[in-house]
Amino acid sequence: MTSHDLPRPFASVLVANRGEIACRLIRTLRELGIRSIAVFSDADADARHVALADLALRIGPASAAESYLSVEAIVDAARRGGAEAIHPGYGFLSENAELAAASAEAGIVFVGPSPRALQVMGDKIRAKAHVAERGVPTIPGAGEAGMSDAELVAAADRVGFPLIIKPSAGGGGKGMTVVHEADALREALAGARRVALKAFGDDTLLLERFIVAPRHIEVQVLADSHGTTVHLGERECSLQRRHQKIIEEAPSPLLDEATRAAIGESACEVARSVDYAGAGTVEFLVSDARPDEFFFMEMNTRLQVEHPVTELVTGVDIVEQQLRIAAGQRLDLPPLALDGHAIEARLYAEDPAAGFLPSTGTVRGLVEARGEGVRVDSALVEGLVVGADYDPMLAKVIAHGPDRATALARLDAALAGTHVLGLRTNRAYLRQVLADPAVREGRLETSLIERIVPAAASLDPTSSATDAAAVAAAALLEHARRLELAAPSASAGAATAARAASPLWRAPSGFRLGVHQPARYEVVDAAASPDAEPVVVLVTGSTTEATVRIGGAEPRPARLAERDGCVTVHLDRAARTFAVGREGDRVWLQPTDAEAGAALALRVLDRAARAAAHADRRRASGSGAATGAASPELRATMPGAVVALGAADGDRVEAGRSIVTVEAMKMEHAVLAPHSGVLRLDVAVGAQVRQGQVLARIEPEPEPAIAAAPETPAAGDPDATTASAPHEGAPA
């Protein structure tokens, strides 16, 4: 009997999440014949998970606090939709004891552990003390509810440096800060409290000894309500940036069978200590030099982002097991047997060239990976608007193979075949990480990624109008569009159709009385300044049999073919294929050859745009030389919310001082003063700002007043005095 032969656990389940995890949950619900109910905020009305579900219900505005984080809105939607259960996915309310209790009160099953397990394991301080009593090894640390910064500073000496600050109620790396010396502790505590309070509503912090060169290894556990607790092996999650995992794999290349059994049993003991029921993950720090020495960090009482790698090496659908456990069914799994190796990479909307700041925009072109052993968990669709309201993860690309080397090769090929055009992503940087010798050899530790600086070739996307094939492709795409617009419609009259079909009227074929003129296109970098000279491309004929002249070069034969979101341009007997995306006069072209990493962002100017560009160039050329002075304006480098101000309006500030801190997509970014001067603020804490918005100005300090020199008294003036001759009665 297969698991799908078992009784259906529920008739209907509400998915209290969004994005790729909502799509992932709906897939298993569909396989089990369970009616899926999606929820959405105003920002997600056209999202993929909404279209996939059997029913979708609005729960509020774009703000997560008023939608996906609202217990009342989620439970109300479950009632309206007739859901028997609520699956929270990960993030948002997935580890929220209030939702679990509210669901039970409403007679709806919460797919997750009991409120008690959520409360104990959701408090890192309490969880650490709790598991230590059961003999699970823990890291030296300090921290309890109500401790002030001064008390934590005093406790730091007992913990020892380096140490790490963690929000007690947190997860996902938010607010975690490594401090190497006592002098930096107070400032780090203030920042961590601010992040913790905003993200979790609780600013309680704890300190832990920071283990140098550690590995982050977690164990997947499953437990039912009948006393059975098992583990599904471990996942290596050491490749992290700013405490956020970006590449995960199973099994860990570090552990042998004996250590795997020992760490797995410790994880099961953690679950048993709170009578756990459901899927959970127990995280450990493991010494690279001593793999048999591991320390409990925390338990995540939910489905993990990286669960697919475990599913691929065990053959277990973890979401299905969550549903069956929640329905009161018994676990009935075969003994653990790992099949091969699986590796996952998280595709983020972020810009490696700008310090990995979150990227926003609209998906204008999309090609998702395919191939043997490749799985993609994604919510991407063309036209999707990626804003700053939620986490920047777009998709997970996962590869499975008989061994680690094969899985690495398949994942790299899958990333090479993944193209998201219209916004910046970390795709090329992920490929750079996979190619690093330490990664390929399995010599992993949690700070490794911080040392892998984005290479110039991986700054994805970039812009260039110097690639002849790309320029030709952009011009030919616009040529094809204009030919299509000029083609006769099915409803046109016979005379109109005949006239439209004639080369005389099918602009821009180039036909003119007496001579065959080419169509003219001007191509320029999308990021080019107004005074940039475009590349002129002349096209004669159709896109399937054309002649192009690029710049002042000789005419060359060319043709264009479009298929599956890609275009292939044939130029000078060579063919080049690009993933393509379009928006107005902008064209994104990403080479699909394995070694190419950069996307090219171009504009094909029409007549009006050409005229405007020429006017801009004339204005630029007549404006005179730039002064070269630093701009007094401080602008937002990403959209988000102002969470802190480093100085008050009117203060004198020095160059390099943090002025405004903007938070978006789980990241804080400090905007620094470019030079010294007097601060003039244009925003306040809590303000929502858009990318490029002026936040503040640094005005030059006024020149100190210089006293005028006294006039020389006229000779013989009886009333005249001098500076060295005080008036009578004045102090000498």
MARNU-377420 format. One line per field, with one value per residue (C-alpha): chain; x, y, z. Coordinates in steps of 0.02 Angstrom, whole numbers, plus 50000, padded with zeros to 5 digits. Last residue first. Layout:
BEGIN
c	[A; ...] $
x	[X; ...] $
y	[Y; ...] $
z	[Z; ...] $
This chain:
BEGIN
c	[A; A; A; A; A; A; A; A; A; A; A; A; A; A; A; A; A; A; A; A; A; A; A; A; A; A; A; A; A; A; A; A; A; A; A; A; A; A; A; A; A; A; A; A; A; A; A; A; A; A; A; A; A; A; A; A; A; A; A; A; A; A; A; A; A; A; A; A; A; A; A; A; A; A; A; A; A; A; A; A; A; A; A; A; A; A; A; A; A; A; A; A; A; A; A; A; A; A; A; A; A; A; A; A; A; A; A; A; A; A; A; A; A; A; A; A; A; A; A; A; A; A; A; A; A; A; A; A; A; A; A; A; A; A; A; A; A; A; A; A; A; A; A; A; A; A; A; A; A; A; A; A; A; A; A; A; A; A; A; A; A; A; A; A; A; A; A; A; A; A; A; A; A; A; A; A; A; A; A; A; A; A; A; A; A; A; A; A; A; A; A; A; A; A; A; A; A; A; A; A; A; A; A; A; A; A; A; A; A; A; A; A; A; A; A; A; A; A; A; A; A; A; A; A; A; A; A; A; A; A; A; A; A; A; A; A; A; A; A; A; A; A; A; A; A; A; A; A; A; A; A; A; A; A; A; A; A; A; A; A; A; A; A; A; A; A; A; A; A; A; A; A; A; A; A; A; A; A; A; A; A; A; A; A; A; A; A; A; A; A; A; A; A; A; A; A; A; A; A; A; A; A; A; A; A; A; A; A; A; A; A; A; A; A; A; A; A; A; A; A; A; A; A; A; A; A; A; A; A; A; A; A; A; A; A; A; A; A; A; A; A; A; A; A; A; A; A; A; A; A; A; A; A; A; A; A; A; A; A; A; A; A; A; A; A; A; A; A; A; A; A; A; A; A; A; A; A; A; A; A; A; A; A; A; A; A; A; A; A; A; A; A; A; A; A; A; A; A; A; A; A; A; A; A; A; A; A; A; A; A; A; A; A; A; A; A; A; A; A; A; A; A; A; A; A; A; A; A; A; A; A; A; A; A; A; A; A; A; A; A; A; A; A; A; A; A; A; A; A; A; A; A; A; A; A; A; A; A; A; A; A; A; A; A; A; A; A; A; A; A; A; A; A; A; A; A; A; A; A; A; A; A; A; A; A; A; A; A; A; A; A; A; A; A; A; A; A; A; A; A; A; A; A; A; A; A; A; A; A; A; A; A; A; A; A; A; A; A; A; A; A; A; A; A; A; A; A; A; A; A; A; A; A; A; A; A; A; A; A; A; A; A; A; A; A; A; A; A; A; A; A; A; A; A; A; A; A; A; A; A; A; A; A; A; A; A; A; A; A; A; A; A; A; A; A; A; A; A; A; A; A; A; A; A; A; A; A; A; A; A; A; A; A; A; A; A; A; A; A; A; A; A; A; A; A; A; A; A; A; A; A; A; A; A; A; A; A; A; A; A; A; A; A; A; A; A; A; A; A; A; A; A; A; A; A; A; A; A; A; A; A; A; A; A; A; A; A; A; A; A; A; A; A; A; A; A; A; A; A; A; A; A; A; A; A; A; A; A; A; A; A; A; A; A; A; A; A; A; A; A; A; A; A; A; A; A; A; A; A; A; A; A; A; A; A; A; A; A; A; A; A; A; A; A; A; A; A; A; A; A; A; A; A; A; A; A; A; A; A; A; A; A; A; A; A; A; A; A; A; A; A; A] $
x	[52134; 51956; 51856; 51840; 51912; 51898; 52031; 52185; 52248; 52096; 52110; 52005; 51948; 51843; 51974; 52005; 52175; 52229; 52085; 52058; 52110; 51953; 51934; 51955; 51788; 51758; 51758; 51598; 51628; 51579; 51414; 51428; 51391; 51220; 51198; 51029; 50906; 50797; 50781; 50688; 50792; 50701; 50536; 50510; 50385; 50404; 50409; 50550; 50546; 50594; 50663; 50806; 50925; 51095; 51232; 51400; 51529; 51534; 51448; 51338; 51290; 51130; 51116; 51031; 50926; 50872; 50722; 50640; 50653; 50729; 50799; 50922; 50951; 51104; 51247; 51405; 51531; 51570; 51540; 51375; 51321; 51144; 51006; 50881; 50927; 51054; 51066; 50885; 50806; 50675; 50636; 50529; 50566; 50616; 50802; 50953; 50860; 50939; 51054; 51068; 51218; 51292; 51482; 51562; 51629; 51569; 51508; 51564; 51443; 51257; 51265; 51316; 51186; 51047; 51093; 51102; 50932; 50857; 50930; 50857; 50685; 50689; 50744; 50607; 50477; 50542; 50557; 50707; 50756; 50815; 50937; 50966; 51093; 51091; 51257; 51308; 51372; 51473; 51330; 51263; 51089; 51133; 51011; 50924; 50813; 50724; 50655; 50547; 50387; 50427; 50509; 50593; 50705; 50811; 50952; 51021; 51171; 51199; 51352; 51353; 51380; 51228; 51094; 50991; 50904; 50763; 50701; 50536; 50494; 50538; 50582; 50691; 50787; 50883; 51039; 51144; 51272; 51285; 51459; 51494; 51458; 51339; 51258; 51198; 51070; 51010; 50858; 50784; 50676; 50660; 50595; 50689; 50810; 50867; 50976; 51045; 51106; 51197; 51142; 51252; 51242; 51191; 51037; 51143; 51137; 51050; 50941; 51096; 51054; 50983; 50925; 50822; 50808; 50711; 50807; 50759; 50719; 50728; 50619; 50462; 50500; 50506; 50598; 50497; 50446; 50308; 50195; 50117; 50220; 50264; 50081; 49989; 49912; 49840; 49769; 49699; 49620; 49541; 49478; 49409; 49501; 49427; 49572; 49696; 49821; 50006; 50073; 50071; 50160; 50292; 50317; 50340; 50460; 50568; 50568; 50631; 50756; 50827; 50847; 50923; 51047; 51101; 51119; 51221; 51332; 51369; 51426; 51258; 51287; 51185; 51211; 51100; 51174; 51341; 51416; 51548; 51619; 51646; 51540; 51654; 51662; 51728; 51555; 51508; 51633; 51573; 51459; 51579; 51605; 51750; 51639; 51767; 51656; 51618; 51800; 51847; 51717; 51613; 51451; 51478; 51501; 51343; 51248; 51320; 51250; 51075; 51078; 50936; 50907; 50741; 50659; 50718; 50716; 50818; 50855; 50951; 51121; 51043; 50992; 51166; 51243; 51119; 51155; 51343; 51325; 51208; 51330; 51475; 51372; 51325; 51180; 51101; 50970; 50956; 50853; 50812; 50713; 50613; 50585; 50654; 50642; 50538; 50386; 50325; 50468; 50390; 50406; 50269; 50233; 50206; 50282; 50254; 50360; 50289; 50430; 50488; 50601; 50657; 50801; 50856; 50859; 50822; 50721; 50757; 50634; 50631; 50548; 50538; 50464; 50459; 50416; 50527; 50609; 50784; 50841; 51018; 51149; 51294; 51252; 51332; 51252; 51080; 50935; 50777; 50831; 50851; 50883; 50996; 50960; 51073; 51026; 51133; 51107; 50969; 50970; 50887; 50789; 50684; 50513; 50380; 50211; 50178; 50007; 49856; 49787; 49735; 49882; 49999; 49924; 49941; 50121; 50162; 50094; 50200; 50354; 50335; 50461; 50574; 50722; 50855; 50733; 50621; 50770; 50828; 50649; 50640; 50752; 50622; 50585; 50415; 50376; 50431; 50608; 50710; 50860; 51048; 51095; 51282; 51386; 51552; 51566; 51615; 51772; 51877; 51724; 51637; 51451; 51320; 51150; 50974; 50824; 50692; 50510; 50369; 50218; 50183; 50306; 50281; 50392; 50545; 50508; 50559; 50725; 50756; 50726; 50859; 50982; 50947; 50984; 51146; 51204; 51147; 51228; 51386; 51398; 51356; 51490; 51456; 51549; 51474; 51305; 51162; 51074; 51113; 51078; 51125; 51063; 51043; 51023; 51144; 51209; 51254; 51244; 51324; 51328; 51157; 51204; 51045; 51024; 50935; 50750; 50722; 50591; 50470; 50325; 50224; 50046; 50029; 50150; 50329; 50435; 50612; 50729; 50903; 51003; 51187; 51269; 51457; 51571; 51728; 51741; 51608; 51521; 51480; 51299; 51207; 51019; 50900; 50723; 50656; 50485; 50361; 50442; 50507; 50499; 50550; 50688; 50759; 50766; 50837; 50974; 51023; 51036; 51133; 51259; 51291; 51321; 51434; 51562; 51684; 51672; 51755; 51711; 51524; 51423; 51246; 51080; 50935; 50846; 50936; 50778; 50716; 50665; 50587; 50750; 50831; 51010; 51176; 51332; 51493; 51678; 51712; 51669; 51505; 51559; 51624; 51464; 51359; 51407; 51360; 51196; 51158; 51195; 51087; 50943; 50883; 50693; 50674; 50830; 51004; 51169; 51271; 51383; 51329; 51213; 51231; 51065; 51058; 50871; 50896; 50996; 50841; 50739; 50877; 50904; 50718; 50686; 50819; 50769; 50585; 50489; 50538; 50440; 50294; 50275; 50284; 50150; 50038; 50042; 50137; 50088; 49945; 49819; 49651; 49495; 49363; 49368; 49450; 49579; 49621; 49637; 49757; 49869; 49861; 49913; 50054; 50136; 50270; 50200; 50123; 50232; 50377; 50350; 50193; 50044; 49932; 49756; 49632; 49449; 49425; 49248; 49308; 49226; 49288; 49465; 49461; 49408; 49550; 49676; 49608; 49604; 49780; 49843; 50022; 49975; 49858; 49865; 50041; 50097; 50054; 49985; 49804; 49688; 49631; 49566; 49506; 49558; 49468; 49525; 49703; 49823; 49771; 49796; 49962; 50022; 49992; 49864; 49787; 49956; 49982; 49803; 49837; 49800; 49731; 49723; 49598; 49644; 49519; 49607; 49625; 49792; 49888; 49798; 49845; 50025; 50032; 49941; 50079; 50214; 50117; 50097; 50283; 50328; 50237; 50102; 50048; 49901; 49855; 49677; 49642; 49488; 49428; 49559; 49673; 49621; 49624; 49780; 49806; 49910; 50036; 50067; 50000] $
y	[54847; 54838; 54986; 55138; 55256; 55178; 55053; 55099; 54946; 54934; 55118; 55267; 55423; 55556; 55693; 55663; 55744; 55614; 55511; 55349; 55191; 55089; 54937; 54770; 54685; 54532; 54371; 54268; 54081; 54006; 53917; 53728; 53645; 53565; 53378; 53334; 53200; 53057; 53099; 52958; 52848; 52688; 52727; 52772; 52720; 52831; 52744; 52850; 53023; 53089; 53248; 53278; 53426; 53384; 53515; 53469; 53334; 53226; 53075; 53049; 52866; 52775; 52619; 52467; 52346; 52181; 52067; 52118; 52304; 52412; 52588; 52664; 52851; 52953; 52832; 52937; 52919; 53104; 53198; 53269; 53439; 53423; 53528; 53387; 53251; 53112; 52925; 52902; 52730; 52617; 52707; 52587; 52510; 52544; 52525; 52639; 52781; 52949; 53063; 53232; 53350; 53279; 53274; 53411; 53368; 53535; 53457; 53543; 53649; 53628; 53639; 53459; 53395; 53500; 53441; 53261; 53275; 53346; 53201; 53079; 53161; 53152; 52971; 52930; 53008; 52913; 52747; 52699; 52518; 52510; 52382; 52280; 52142; 51998; 51940; 51763; 51681; 51521; 51400; 51483; 51553; 51736; 51851; 51982; 52113; 52231; 52401; 52502; 52454; 52309; 52157; 51997; 51877; 51725; 51734; 51615; 51648; 51577; 51604; 51609; 51798; 51831; 51705; 51766; 51640; 51704; 51631; 51624; 51452; 51489; 51639; 51634; 51783; 51802; 51892; 51928; 52065; 52244; 52319; 52407; 52590; 52558; 52389; 52350; 52212; 52107; 52001; 51833; 51764; 51937; 52008; 52120; 52263; 52317; 52467; 52473; 52637; 52617; 52755; 52899; 52927; 53104; 53047; 52931; 52747; 52624; 52548; 52542; 52608; 52543; 52656; 52573; 52617; 52518; 52495; 52587; 52492; 52625; 52700; 52717; 52662; 52489; 52480; 52340; 52460; 52474; 52352; 52478; 52461; 52282; 52242; 52142; 52299; 52349; 52176; 52171; 52343; 52292; 52128; 52206; 52184; 52065; 51942; 52083; 52135; 52148; 52319; 52277; 52112; 52201; 52323; 52185; 52089; 52245; 52272; 52095; 52120; 52276; 52189; 52034; 52138; 52230; 52066; 51987; 52140; 52150; 52329; 52397; 52335; 52326; 52219; 52088; 52001; 52048; 51875; 51922; 52056; 51927; 51936; 51920; 51746; 51782; 51808; 51641; 51548; 51619; 51472; 51334; 51216; 51113; 51005; 50995; 51087; 51219; 51246; 51255; 51391; 51343; 51327; 51503; 51575; 51489; 51567; 51736; 51714; 51686; 51824; 51920; 52092; 52134; 52128; 51957; 51796; 51663; 51489; 51375; 51418; 51386; 51212; 51179; 51228; 51118; 50970; 50987; 51000; 50849; 50748; 50792; 50752; 50577; 50483; 50648; 50773; 50957; 51095; 51271; 51370; 51521; 51707; 51744; 51931; 51914; 52028; 52207; 52271; 52234; 52099; 52125; 51964; 52000; 51836; 51705; 51654; 51559; 51433; 51265; 51200; 51018; 50950; 50767; 50758; 50923; 51081; 51256; 51399; 51530; 51695; 51866; 52030; 51994; 52164; 52263; 52264; 52219; 52194; 52256; 52122; 52242; 52341; 52228; 52075; 52149; 52058; 51967; 51799; 51625; 51501; 51356; 51175; 51022; 50837; 50681; 50496; 50392; 50395; 50248; 50277; 50128; 50123; 50250; 50222; 50373; 50356; 50460; 50595; 50717; 50829; 50680; 50646; 50828; 50842; 50677; 50745; 50902; 50794; 50697; 50558; 50492; 50500; 50590; 50701; 50741; 50792; 50913; 50979; 51031; 51184; 51317; 51222; 51157; 51210; 51202; 51262; 51196; 51293; 51294; 51123; 51091; 50962; 50876; 50716; 50823; 50880; 50990; 51058; 51085; 51063; 51193; 51111; 51145; 51036; 51037; 50998; 50902; 50859; 50806; 50853; 50787; 50931; 50828; 50703; 50828; 50868; 50681; 50654; 50785; 50701; 50534; 50611; 50687; 50516; 50419; 50544; 50541; 50352; 50356; 50484; 50670; 50802; 50790; 50832; 50733; 50829; 51003; 51186; 51346; 51520; 51512; 51681; 51719; 51872; 51759; 51573; 51417; 51309; 51230; 51045; 50943; 50792; 50626; 50588; 50577; 50475; 50500; 50381; 50412; 50405; 50591; 50580; 50638; 50685; 50753; 50839; 50866; 51026; 51057; 51228; 51208; 51306; 51401; 51495; 51451; 51607; 51593; 51638; 51795; 51812; 51952; 51998; 52132; 52052; 52105; 51981; 52079; 52257; 52216; 52099; 52224; 52364; 52249; 52190; 52369; 52420; 52262; 52296; 52472; 52406; 52263; 52353; 52394; 52217; 52134; 52014; 52040; 51932; 51995; 51904; 52026; 51922; 51759; 51666; 51652; 51758; 51753; 51757; 51883; 51824; 51910; 51810; 51801; 51816; 51831; 51749; 51695; 51748; 51917; 51941; 51931; 52109; 52174; 52078; 52159; 52332; 52298; 52255; 52079; 52070; 51895; 51789; 51790; 51701; 51577; 51424; 51312; 51164; 50973; 50877; 50791; 50810; 50956; 51041; 51027; 51141; 51266; 51295; 51301; 51432; 51547; 51518; 51553; 51476; 51302; 51314; 51414; 51315; 51150; 51212; 51275; 51099; 51059; 51099; 51086; 51184; 51093; 51203; 51198; 51387; 51371; 51252; 51379; 51519; 51414; 51370; 51549; 51615; 51488; 51566; 51459; 51462; 51635; 51727; 51612; 51434; 51345; 51393; 51243; 51276; 51133; 51089; 51238; 51299; 51448; 51579; 51494; 51478; 51660; 51714; 51612; 51698; 51874; 51856; 51786; 51935; 51906; 51865; 52015; 52173; 52146; 52088; 52259; 52230; 52257; 52124; 51943; 51912; 51734; 51609; 51446; 51292; 51356; 51371; 51546; 51620; 51531; 51614; 51791; 51908; 51972; 51965; 52148; 52162; 52021; 51840; 51682; 51512; 51372; 51200; 51056; 50893; 50758; 50698; 50754; 50922; 50950; 50905; 51037; 51166; 51156; 51193; 51338; 51413; 51384; 51474; 51634; 51655; 51587; 51528; 51381; 51333; 51147; 51054; 50873; 50818; 50667; 50568; 50386; 50289; 50230; 50386; 50328; 50172; 50000] $
z	[51517; 51574; 51508; 51620; 51490; 51322; 51274; 51173; 51081; 50969; 50925; 50972; 50876; 50959; 50946; 50760; 50729; 50604; 50540; 50628; 50538; 50511; 50618; 50526; 50495; 50601; 50501; 50517; 50510; 50341; 50352; 50356; 50192; 50181; 50198; 50128; 50182; 50123; 49938; 49851; 49734; 49780; 49864; 50044; 50177; 50330; 50499; 50569; 50490; 50318; 50237; 50358; 50342; 50416; 50428; 50353; 50331; 50176; 50098; 50253; 50260; 50213; 50322; 50247; 50349; 50271; 50299; 50134; 50168; 50305; 50283; 50407; 50390; 50442; 50476; 50490; 50349; 50332; 50493; 50551; 50619; 50682; 50606; 50591; 50715; 50694; 50662; 50612; 50624; 50545; 50382; 50280; 50111; 49931; 49895; 49877; 49962; 49921; 50020; 49935; 49950; 49790; 49792; 49689; 49516; 49447; 49288; 49130; 49032; 49007; 48819; 48786; 48908; 48832; 48657; 48717; 48800; 48641; 48541; 48668; 48656; 48467; 48472; 48597; 48483; 48330; 48420; 48526; 48553; 48733; 48801; 48960; 48934; 49057; 49128; 49170; 49014; 49032; 48999; 48843; 48876; 48849; 48940; 48835; 48915; 48795; 48839; 48719; 48808; 48924; 48849; 48908; 48813; 48851; 48726; 48596; 48483; 48309; 48200; 48009; 48010; 48121; 48168; 48315; 48426; 48535; 48699; 48793; 48727; 48545; 48436; 48278; 48207; 48045; 47988; 47833; 47859; 47794; 47822; 47986; 48020; 48162; 48139; 47962; 47953; 47808; 47839; 47798; 47939; 48019; 47856; 47734; 47766; 47939; 47980; 48157; 48233; 48398; 48515; 48573; 48760; 48811; 48907; 49016; 48978; 49094; 48958; 48848; 48675; 48512; 48371; 48235; 48050; 47922; 47760; 47599; 47439; 47301; 47165; 47267; 47444; 47519; 47686; 47761; 47900; 47846; 47755; 47635; 47476; 47518; 47485; 47616; 47690; 47520; 47491; 47666; 47648; 47483; 47553; 47712; 47875; 48003; 48002; 48030; 47896; 47946; 47998; 48182; 48145; 48041; 48184; 48310; 48197; 48174; 48363; 48387; 48244; 48329; 48497; 48416; 48316; 48473; 48566; 48425; 48412; 48599; 48628; 48686; 48861; 49020; 49174; 49256; 49350; 49424; 49399; 49272; 49385; 49521; 49677; 49830; 49904; 50079; 50155; 50079; 50186; 50353; 50397; 50357; 50210; 50146; 50034; 49893; 49770; 49900; 49944; 49759; 49722; 49569; 49668; 49738; 49563; 49506; 49651; 49600; 49424; 49492; 49625; 49542; 49466; 49388; 49218; 49163; 49262; 49171; 49235; 49117; 49191; 49361; 49304; 49234; 49401; 49493; 49380; 49405; 49594; 49600; 49496; 49610; 49765; 49711; 49629; 49581; 49637; 49590; 49670; 49611; 49740; 49685; 49705; 49878; 49915; 50076; 50074; 50052; 49944; 49776; 49644; 49515; 49420; 49234; 49178; 49312; 49461; 49608; 49612; 49675; 49537; 49530; 49426; 49426; 49237; 49155; 49162; 49223; 49217; 49078; 49120; 49038; 49095; 49282; 49356; 49472; 49642; 49696; 49875; 49913; 49887; 49912; 49756; 49626; 49706; 49670; 49749; 49698; 49769; 49695; 49834; 49786; 49833; 49832; 49832; 49853; 49823; 49900; 50090; 50178; 50338; 50390; 50303; 50353; 50436; 50545; 50624; 50574; 50688; 50550; 50594; 50570; 50398; 50346; 50404; 50318; 50153; 50173; 50205; 50043; 50080; 49941; 50058; 49954; 49858; 50006; 50111; 49975; 49960; 50145; 50118; 50161; 50322; 50376; 50552; 50733; 50702; 50846; 50908; 50928; 50998; 51000; 50905; 50940; 50836; 50687; 50780; 50663; 50573; 50740; 50722; 50764; 50775; 50713; 50752; 50615; 50638; 50554; 50659; 50838; 50977; 51152; 51212; 51262; 51124; 50991; 51077; 51100; 50913; 50874; 50992; 50907; 50737; 50800; 50860; 50705; 50587; 50693; 50675; 50489; 50447; 50441; 50342; 50166; 50244; 50167; 50100; 50036; 50066; 49973; 50018; 50207; 50292; 50435; 50342; 50196; 50226; 50154; 50311; 50285; 50278; 50295; 50408; 50407; 50401; 50589; 50679; 50824; 50858; 51017; 50949; 50914; 50768; 50756; 50605; 50619; 50496; 50566; 50546; 50515; 50522; 50515; 50628; 50579; 50746; 50873; 50937; 51122; 51145; 51200; 51217; 51175; 51224; 51104; 51076; 50941; 50821; 50672; 50738; 50916; 50859; 50734; 50863; 50996; 50878; 50835; 51018; 51063; 50924; 50988; 51165; 51108; 51000; 51140; 51210; 51061; 50921; 50908; 50788; 50756; 50735; 50715; 50583; 50542; 50492; 50671; 50818; 50989; 51088; 50970; 50948; 50987; 50943; 51042; 51005; 51146; 51312; 51391; 51566; 51505; 51405; 51563; 51613; 51440; 51451; 51618; 51548; 51395; 51510; 51548; 51553; 51482; 51497; 51425; 51439; 51338; 51331; 51185; 51213; 51218; 51236; 51406; 51435; 51555; 51418; 51308; 51422; 51458; 51272; 51236; 51371; 51303; 51122; 51154; 51008; 51065; 51228; 51159; 50998; 51092; 51213; 51071; 50998; 50839; 50661; 50539; 50643; 50641; 50639; 50776; 50797; 50968; 50894; 50758; 50885; 50989; 50841; 50779; 50951; 50961; 50808; 50727; 50549; 50569; 50439; 50395; 50338; 50275; 50385; 50344; 50411; 50428; 50400; 50285; 50249; 50149; 50259; 50417; 50351; 50295; 50470; 50545; 50431; 50457; 50647; 50655; 50554; 50496; 50315; 50302; 50408; 50477; 50305; 50232; 50058; 50111; 50181; 50183; 50006; 49977; 49844; 49803; 49707; 49716; 49569; 49514; 49687; 49706; 49546; 49605; 49527; 49689; 49776; 49823; 49884; 50004; 49964; 50039; 49956; 49987; 49922; 49908; 49950; 49818; 49886; 49732; 49736; 49917; 49874; 49736; 49843; 49972; 49843; 49769; 49943; 49973; 49811; 49852; 49984; 50152; 50257; 50145; 50194; 50188; 50126; 50133; 50258; 50291; 50137; 50190; 50139; 49960; 49924; 50054; 49952; 50000] $
